[in-house]
Amino acid sequence: MSAPATAARPAPPPAVRVTPVAPRRRRARLLRWAGVALLSLMAVFFLLPIYVMLITGLKSFEEVSLATMWRLPTGIYFDNFAAAFRALRPNLLNSLALTVPAAVGSAVLGSFNGYVLSKWRFRGSQTLFTLLLFGMFIPYQSILIPLVQFMQTINLYGGIPGLILVHIVYGIPITTLIFRNYYASVPTELVEASRIDGADMFRIYRHIMLPLSPPAFAVVLIWQFTNIWNEFLFAIVLTRPASWPVTVALNNLAGSQIVEWNVQMSGALLAALPTLAVYVLLGRYFVRGLMAGAMKG
């Protein structure tokens, strides 16, 4: 008998290169500090206009000039803010009367539209949704003349109610998109079980969808509040002086001969405070609402 063949020895496994832990930690720490530095630099860049507005609003009229724009005031003059508030008080109330109902109205309509288009599919629903989205890309300037004519025809030109209607209609595309994406993450089994139990479309919306909607409503209300409060073109074209929002009144706060930049900057800061307060107080809900509808299932 021949001798048994010698078994072949297996090849050694390839060497695995292990990166030391310490260099990886140092690299991660450096990247983290670089990110913090970059974000801090961006924050300073975006806060510079607020700094200029604030210190200019606290200066006397004699101190205001381009040469001293970045310098701190030698004294604090709150009279500038008082004068700006007296001039803009009626317009601040107009903006509040405009923004709150317009934001709420567009949010409610967008919520129901998003619910129907995500959970009650029907023939042509995708086409209808696409046509709705086209409204987001229509420039304001292209519809001003027919819009003015339409508002005059229905007797809503020149006042706050007509401007509310315009912002509600113009806000439907973006609010529908946000709610549709959010409701797409809600399990369809909830709707189907409710339909089996005999609930109709409106009862399902009221008792199931609305209780699940606060994150989406937070996103939409913050978004709409900011856009409507800061809007200028529709406000100046569709309203008369007695109904001007604060953005239009701020543009006319400057005098015809001499511009009191300290009062102008004080007024600009007062006009920006509501939207700044909304983002400072509710910004975390905005981010949570965006993330809540980011994934399906």
Secondary structure, 3 states (H helix, E strand, C coil): CCCCCCCCCCCCCCCCCCCCHHHHHHHHHHHHHHHHHHHHHHHHHHHHHHHHHHHHHCCCHHHCCCCCCCCCCCCCCCHHHHHHHHHHHHHHHHHHHHHHHHHHHHHHHHHHHHHHHHHCCCCCHHHHHHHHHHHHHCCHHHHHHHHHHHHHHCCCCECHHHHHHHHHHHHHHHHHHHHHHHHCCCCHHHHHHHHHCCCCHHHHHHHHHHHHCHHHHHHHHHHHHHHHHHCCHHHHHHECHHHCCHHHHHHCCCCCCCCCHHHHHHHHHHHHHHHHHHHHHHHHHHHHHHHHCCCCC
